[in-house]
Amino acid sequence: MRDSGFRARTIGMLVLLGIQFAAGMFLNLFVVLPTTHPGSTGDEYFSRSFTSLVWALSLGGGIPLFLHAALGSLIFLLAIMVFAMALVQRASGWRWAWGLTALFTFGAFFNGMSFVDYGEDFSSAIMAGCWLGAVTSLVGGLIADGRRRERDARKRRATA
């Protein structure tokens, strides 16, 4: 079966996304980021955001920001890797689910860096919307996989 393992990867990613959501809410509610830090100044977005990410991953913004940034980076990389696996393995149904998940995690990752850079609430809102899109894509993939499995089981019973 070409798509073996994608169901488990999807469930694992949903767990990571749940932890990431909780870490983000903790950060949003109980941590005040400094307005001035490496990455808070400069004109060019990408170098500014990279500097902010390095600052966050070096514990410069504290443990809650470090955990949120590290987990967000991991989720972003895993989403891209699993999407690439789905493409290479031609995993029917999973390509769309993981492709959309990779796209949404990309959006969440860059809006997270924008939030650290500029402190604008709309970046946080976009990040949360992208999180919801990623979760919805993965749940849709699980539902579609369940339907495929049911259909395949009915076909096997009909030919037996």
Backbone torsions as a table, in degrees:
resi	resn	phi	psi	omega
1	MET	NA	124.8	-174.5
2	ARG	-66.5	-33.3	-173.7
3	ASP	-100.1	23.7	177.8
4	SER	-64.8	138.2	179.7
5	GLY	93.5	-19.4	-177.5
6	PHE	-70.7	-32.5	177.6
7	ARG	-62.3	-46.2	179.7
8	ALA	-65.5	-41.4	177.8
9	ARG	-62.1	-38.4	-179.6
10	THR	-66.1	-44.6	178.8
11	ILE	-64.1	-41.3	176.9
12	GLY	-61.0	-41.8	178.9
13	MET	-66.0	-38.1	177.6
14	LEU	-62.9	-37.3	176.2
15	VAL	-64.3	-46.5	177.9
16	LEU	-60.1	-41.1	178.9
17	LEU	-65.7	-35.0	176.1
18	GLY	-65.2	-43.7	177.3
19	ILE	-63.8	-41.6	179.2
20	GLN	-62.0	-40.5	178.6
21	PHE	-62.1	-45.8	179.8
22	ALA	-63.1	-41.7	178.5
23	ALA	-64.1	-40.0	178.4
24	GLY	-65.2	-40.1	178.7
25	MET	-67.1	-40.9	176.5
26	PHE	-59.7	-47.2	179.8
27	LEU	-60.3	-44.8	-177.7
28	ASN	-64.9	-39.0	-174.1
29	LEU	-87.5	-32.2	-169.0
30	PHE	-120.7	-2.2	-177.6
31	VAL	-123.4	133.5	175.1
32	VAL	-108.0	116.9	178.3
33	LEU	-77.0	142.9	177.2
34	PRO	-65.8	145.4	179.7
35	THR	-75.8	-23.7	178.7
36	THR	-118.4	122.8	179.0
37	HIS	-162.6	167.8	175.6
38	PRO	-57.0	127.5	-177.6
39	GLY	102.0	-12.8	-179.7
40	SER	-83.6	-6.3	177.4
41	THR	-128.1	159.6	179.6
42	GLY	121.0	164.0	-176.4
43	ASP	-101.0	-37.4	-172.8
44	GLU	-83.9	122.2	-172.0
45	TYR	-59.8	-49.3	-171.0
46	PHE	-67.3	-43.4	178.2
47	SER	-68.4	-36.4	177.8
48	ARG	-63.9	-45.3	-179.4
49	SER	-68.4	-38.4	177.2
50	PHE	-62.4	-41.7	177.8
51	THR	-62.7	-41.2	177.5
52	SER	-64.1	-41.0	179.7
53	LEU	-64.1	-45.8	178.0
54	VAL	-61.0	-41.6	177.9
55	TRP	-60.9	-45.3	-179.7
56	ALA	-65.5	-40.4	-178.3
57	LEU	-76.6	-11.4	177.2
58	SER	-95.8	13.7	-179.5
59	LEU	69.5	13.5	178.9
60	GLY	-62.7	-31.4	179.7
61	GLY	-98.1	8.5	179.3
62	GLY	97.8	170.1	-176.2
63	ILE	-65.1	-43.9	180.0
64	PRO	-59.8	-42.2	178.4
65	LEU	-67.4	-40.4	177.2
66	PHE	-57.6	-49.6	-178.8
67	LEU	-61.2	-43.8	-179.1
68	HIS	-65.7	-43.8	-179.6
69	ALA	-69.0	-41.3	-180.0
70	ALA	-65.7	-45.4	179.6
71	LEU	-66.9	-38.7	176.7
72	GLY	-62.4	-40.9	177.7
73	SER	-64.3	-42.9	178.4
74	LEU	-62.8	-45.8	179.5
75	ILE	-60.8	-43.7	178.8
76	PHE	-59.7	-48.8	-179.8
77	LEU	-65.2	-42.3	179.2
78	LEU	-64.0	-40.2	179.8
79	ALA	-61.8	-42.8	178.5
80	ILE	-65.7	-42.9	-178.9
81	MET	-64.0	-45.1	-178.2
82	VAL	-70.0	-35.6	174.8
83	PHE	-61.3	-44.6	178.0
84	ALA	-61.4	-40.3	177.2
85	MET	-62.3	-41.8	179.8
86	ALA	-63.2	-37.7	177.7
87	LEU	-67.5	-48.2	-177.5
88	VAL	-63.7	-41.4	-177.8
89	GLN	-84.5	-1.6	-177.6
90	ARG	50.3	47.9	-177.3
91	ALA	-76.3	100.8	-175.9
92	SER	-58.6	134.4	179.2
93	GLY	86.5	-37.5	-177.2
94	TRP	-79.5	-23.1	-179.6
95	ARG	-61.1	-45.5	179.6
96	TRP	-66.5	-46.9	-178.0
97	ALA	-59.4	-47.3	-178.2
98	TRP	-77.9	-28.1	175.1
99	GLY	-64.2	-46.3	177.5
100	LEU	-66.2	-38.4	178.1
101	THR	-61.9	-43.9	178.0
102	ALA	-61.3	-42.0	179.2
103	LEU	-63.2	-46.3	-179.4
104	PHE	-67.8	-37.5	178.6
105	THR	-69.2	-32.8	173.9
106	PHE	-59.8	-47.2	178.7
107	GLY	-62.4	-42.8	179.8
108	ALA	-65.9	-42.1	-179.0
109	PHE	-60.9	-48.6	-177.4
110	PHE	-73.0	-31.2	175.9
111	ASN	-74.6	-28.2	172.7
112	GLY	-63.3	-44.1	177.5
113	MET	-65.9	-36.8	176.8
114	SER	-62.3	-39.0	179.1
115	PHE	-62.7	-44.0	178.7
116	VAL	-64.6	-39.6	-179.8
117	ASP	-64.7	-50.9	-168.0
118	TYR	-110.9	-19.4	179.8
119	GLY	70.4	22.0	-178.1
120	GLU	-85.8	133.2	-178.6
121	ASP	-62.2	-31.8	-178.0
122	PHE	-65.5	-27.8	175.3
123	SER	-65.9	-39.2	176.7
124	SER	-66.0	-40.1	178.8
125	ALA	-65.5	-41.1	177.9
126	ILE	-65.6	-39.9	177.8
127	MET	-59.6	-44.5	179.0
128	ALA	-66.3	-39.1	177.0
129	GLY	-64.2	-39.5	177.3
130	CYS	-67.1	-38.3	175.0
131	TRP	-57.5	-46.6	179.3
132	LEU	-62.3	-40.1	177.4
133	GLY	-62.2	-41.7	178.7
134	ALA	-64.1	-45.5	179.1
135	VAL	-62.4	-44.2	179.6
136	THR	-61.6	-41.5	179.2
137	SER	-61.7	-44.7	-178.7
138	LEU	-68.7	-41.2	177.5
139	VAL	-63.8	-40.7	175.6
140	GLY	-60.1	-39.9	176.6
141	GLY	-62.8	-40.4	177.9
142	LEU	-65.7	-41.3	178.6
143	ILE	-63.9	-45.9	179.4
144	ALA	-62.8	-39.9	178.6
145	ASP	-63.9	-41.0	177.6
146	GLY	-61.5	-40.9	178.3
147	ARG	-66.3	-40.8	177.1
148	ARG	-61.5	-42.5	179.9
149	ARG	-63.9	-42.0	177.0
150	GLU	-62.0	-46.2	-179.8
151	ARG	-61.5	-43.2	178.5
152	ASP	-64.9	-38.7	178.9
153	ALA	-66.1	-39.8	177.6
154	ARG	-63.9	-40.1	178.4
155	LYS	-63.6	-41.4	179.1
156	ARG	-64.9	-41.5	179.1
157	ARG	-66.1	-36.7	-178.3
158	ALA	-69.4	-31.5	-179.2
159	THR	-90.2	-9.7	-179.0
160	ALA	-82.8	NA	NA
